[in-house]
Amino acid sequence: MLNFEEKKALIESIDGFELHEISMGRVNVHYPASKRDKKIIVKHLHPNGNAFVYAPFLEVEPLDKQGYVNVKDYSQNEIRVLLLEAKEFMDKDEDGFKEGFTKIYQDNEGEKLSLVYENKMWVIYTGENLEAVFPTLEAAEGYLLDEGFFEA
């Protein structure tokens, strides 16, 4: 088990996190760049080494009602991996997509289109030219299918 200082140093080694002291010597860690409403990535890092990492994407670990997992007995590598996964999760908006996420589609003649997630919309480009904009992935993929395009 890592102690408080070791966990704190590990957290500080990852870019984008801000430490905020709270009561009883504990620290919360904020991720201000989060695309989600949730900004606290680590809560209650305690001087006794206890801490909770935001991980609602985990299906196996026991999570509290806010989506945090207790990492008191996790190894350094387990905590690092979990923090990076949590950061990646928080980099995606509530729809589950990261700004700039791109899929390539082509038709039977080899023409290619790009489907890009921008500003919570799905934008289809022919090269650098705007082809169409859709509010949902399903609508954009339906249009591409109707036009004879399939995922490359």
Beta strands, then each sheet from edge to edge (+ up, - down):
strand 1: 18-21
strand 2: 27-30
strand 3: 40-45
strand 4: 52-54
strand 5: 68-70
strand 6: 102-106
strand 7: 112-118
strand 8: 121-126
strand 9: 129-134
strand 10: 150-151
sheet 1: 1+ 2- 3+ 4- 5+
sheet 2: 9+ 8- 7+ 6- 10+
end
